[in-house]
Amino acid sequence: MMKEIILVTGATGTVGQEVVKSLLNKNVKIRVGVRDIDKIKNTPWFNQVESIILDYEKPETIKNALKGVSKLFLVTAPGTYQEENVAKSILAQAKGQELKHIVRLSGMGADKHNLFANHNAADNLLLSSSINYTALQPNTYMQNFYNYSTSIKAQQKIIEPAAGSKESFIDVRDIAAVAATVLTQSGHENKIYELTGGESLNYYQVAKQFSEVLKKEIVYQPLTEQEYISAKEAEGMPSEFVKRFVAFFQMVRNGEYAHVLPSVEKILGKPPITLKQFIMDYRDKFVS
Ligand SMILES: NC(=O)c1ccc[n+]([C@@H]2O[C@H](COP(=O)([O-])OP(=O)(O)OC[C@H]3O[C@@H](n4cnc5c(N)ncnc54)[C@H](OP(=O)(O)O)[C@@H]3O)[C@@H](O)[C@H]2O)c1
């Protein structure tokens, strides 16, 4: 029997590359759709996948990439906010093709906040389409802590406007493992999965875990909203992004990202990766 073809998008990005790795040991043919094939040439998996040009802004590349594909892992880039347009384009280009199931990286709270209106619109559009759909709505990635690697190395500090509020951070390797399971097992069609890590931690607790693993004191410095805005403006962050992060941290401070769900363990049959394990696995990123 011919292996089914799964198309993975976003494979140069944080989650997509882990989805490719998670699919390698499944009995499927992986096609990776990227804007620039040179960007993946040095990955350890390059020779185990088929690579194809795919740019959401060029519909003919979507049509071409979908040929013979039965399942799709769909990532939209942060900052484009065109999630709904990308979903529309995929559905249009999938007409008359064999696509049966789309698994899309959405975000936790997509249906609750204006901030994520575009994710929500894309989820609703795909849920109401004739193609099976699964929305993955993860909480904040542990891998976002890479953003602190400079401040952890240089100042031994983690700096955020999160006050003492908690988040159930999730490792993207768990998101990817869930995606690979959903893409290769039946029973997950037309579902929305909110995904969290297994523990809810505030940034003081996060800093303590970094201190323990890195064996040096890392301190959490909470910022006021205004201090955060000034710091991001000074870094040159575009005001659109600053506004989004400010709104996001308001929700974090309201405790909206603190809950722990059993979804990852239910789907994978094993507990989610802990923050401690994440720091141990990526220790090199946080030490000079
Ligand atoms: N960060 C978090 O904590 C978090 C939590 C929950 C949900 N999310 C959601 O996760 C998504 C982002 O995933 P990620 O972190 O894996 O993203 P990422 O690392 O920024 O990667 C984005 C990917 O999208 C690709 N891309 C950009 N524009 C494209 C286009 N026009 N056509 C085809 N591909 C294009 C990029 O390819 P190039 O290399 O060509 O640019 C890259 O592979 C967002 O929708 C965000 O809302 C994030």
The ligand as a MOL file (V3000), in Angstrom:
LIG
                    3D

  0  0  0     0  0            999 V3000
M  V30 BEGIN CTAB
M  V30 COUNTS 48 52 0 0 0
M  V30 BEGIN ATOM
M  V30 1 N 4.8990 31.5690 20.9570 0
M  V30 2 C 3.9620 31.0190 21.6930 0
M  V30 3 O 4.1090 30.8650 22.9200 0
M  V30 4 C 2.6770 30.5410 21.0420 0
M  V30 5 C 1.7120 29.9390 21.8510 0
M  V30 6 C 0.5280 29.4940 21.2600 0
M  V30 7 C 0.3420 29.6190 19.8760 0
M  V30 8 N 1.3040 30.2190 19.1010 0 CHG=1
M  V30 9 C 1.0480 30.3300 17.6500 0
M  V30 10 O 2.0590 29.6120 16.9590 0
M  V30 11 C 2.1670 30.1490 15.6340 0
M  V30 12 C 3.6140 30.3350 15.2870 0
M  V30 13 O 4.2880 29.1260 15.3220 0
M  V30 14 P 5.8570 29.0720 15.4660 0
M  V30 15 O 6.2300 29.6400 16.7800 0
M  V30 16 O 6.3150 27.7100 15.1220 0 CHG=-1
M  V30 17 O 6.2880 30.1490 14.3500 0
M  V30 18 P 7.7210 30.5960 13.8500 0
M  V30 19 O 8.8160 29.8960 14.5540 0
M  V30 20 O 7.7450 32.0860 13.8200 0
M  V30 21 O 7.6520 30.0710 12.3520 0
M  V30 22 C 6.7630 30.6080 11.4160 0
M  V30 23 C 6.8360 29.7550 10.1730 0
M  V30 24 O 5.8920 30.2650 9.2090 0
M  V30 25 C 6.5640 30.3200 7.9520 0
M  V30 26 N 5.9780 31.3370 7.0960 0
M  V30 27 C 5.9460 32.6680 7.3000 0
M  V30 28 N 5.3420 33.2850 6.2670 0
M  V30 29 C 5.0130 32.3260 5.3780 0
M  V30 30 C 4.4000 32.3440 4.0940 0
M  V30 31 N 4.0040 33.4900 3.5120 0
M  V30 32 N 4.2350 31.1730 3.4510 0
M  V30 33 C 4.6520 30.0060 4.0030 0
M  V30 34 N 5.2420 29.9170 5.2220 0
M  V30 35 C 5.4220 31.0750 5.8890 0
M  V30 36 C 7.9940 30.6690 8.3210 0
M  V30 37 O 8.8210 30.3720 7.2210 0
M  V30 38 P 10.0700 31.2990 6.7710 0
M  V30 39 O 11.2680 30.6390 7.3810 0
M  V30 40 O 10.0500 31.2340 5.2980 0
M  V30 41 O 9.8430 32.6820 7.3130 0
M  V30 42 C 8.2080 29.7580 9.5320 0
M  V30 43 O 8.5220 28.4560 9.1400 0
M  V30 44 C 1.3940 31.4700 15.6250 0
M  V30 45 O 0.1950 31.2760 14.9170 0
M  V30 46 C 1.1430 31.7420 17.1060 0
M  V30 47 O -0.0590 32.4670 17.3170 0
M  V30 48 C 2.4640 30.6670 19.6620 0
M  V30 END ATOM
M  V30 BEGIN BOND
M  V30 1 1 1 2
M  V30 2 2 2 3
M  V30 3 1 2 4
M  V30 4 1 4 5
M  V30 5 2 4 48
M  V30 6 2 5 6
M  V30 7 1 6 7
M  V30 8 2 7 8
M  V30 9 1 8 9
M  V30 10 1 8 48
M  V30 11 1 9 10
M  V30 12 1 9 46
M  V30 13 1 10 11
M  V30 14 1 11 12
M  V30 15 1 11 44
M  V30 16 1 12 13
M  V30 17 1 13 14
M  V30 18 2 14 15
M  V30 19 1 14 16
M  V30 20 1 14 17
M  V30 21 1 17 18
M  V30 22 2 18 19
M  V30 23 1 18 20
M  V30 24 1 18 21
M  V30 25 1 21 22
M  V30 26 1 22 23
M  V30 27 1 23 24
M  V30 28 1 23 42
M  V30 29 1 24 25
M  V30 30 1 25 26
M  V30 31 1 25 36
M  V30 32 1 26 27
M  V30 33 1 26 35
M  V30 34 2 27 28
M  V30 35 1 28 29
M  V30 36 1 29 30
M  V30 37 2 29 35
M  V30 38 1 30 31
M  V30 39 2 30 32
M  V30 40 1 32 33
M  V30 41 2 33 34
M  V30 42 1 34 35
M  V30 43 1 36 37
M  V30 44 1 36 42
M  V30 45 1 37 38
M  V30 46 2 38 39
M  V30 47 1 38 40
M  V30 48 1 38 41
M  V30 49 1 42 43
M  V30 50 1 44 45
M  V30 51 1 44 46
M  V30 52 1 46 47
M  V30 END BOND
M  V30 END CTAB
M  END
